[in-house]
Amino acid sequence: MKEAANVLGIELLDHFIVSDTKWLSFKEIGLL
């Protein structure tokens, strides 16, 4: 995903996954 953003010239700041009870930040867990 980060590479695709770079190809498009977009700065990827974070990516979130959200469910009914939880959320996950890729940046927070070190994936970005």
VENFENVEN-V417948 format. One record per residue. N is the residue number from 0. RES is the residue in three letters. PSI is psi in radians with two decimals (* if undefined). NEAR is the number of other C-alpha atoms within 8 Angstrom. D_CENTER is the distance of its C-alpha to the mean C-alpha in Angstrom with 1 decimal. Layout:
n: <N/N>
res: <RES/RES>
psi: <PSI/PSI>
near: <NEAR/NEAR>
d_center: <D_CENTER/D_CENTER>
This chain:
n: <0/1/2/3/4/5/6/7/8/9/10/11/12/13/14/15/16/17/18/19/20/21/22/23/24/25/26/27/28/29/30/31>
res: <MET/LYS/GLU/ALA/ALA/ASN/VAL/LEU/GLY/ILE/GLU/LEU/LEU/ASP/HIS/PHE/ILE/VAL/SER/ASP/THR/LYS/TRP/LEU/SER/PHE/LYS/GLU/ILE/GLY/LEU/LEU>
psi: <-0.74/-0.71/-0.71/-0.71/-0.73/-0.73/-0.65/-0.07/0.47/2.35/2.07/1.95/-0.64/2.92/2.32/2.51/2.21/2.33/-3.03/-0.57/-0.24/2.91/2.73/2.28/2.12/-0.66/-0.73/-0.59/0.14/0.26/-0.17/*>
near: <4/7/6/7/11/10/7/6/6/7/6/8/6/8/8/8/7/7/6/4/4/6/8/8/10/11/10/7/6/6/6/7>
d_center: <7.8/7.9/11.6/11.8/10.4/13.0/15.7/15.3/15.5/12.4/10.6/6.8/6.7/3.6/2.0/5.6/8.4/11.7/15.2/18.7/18.9/15.5/11.9/9.2/6.6/4.9/6.3/9.4/10.2/10.0/7.7/6.5>
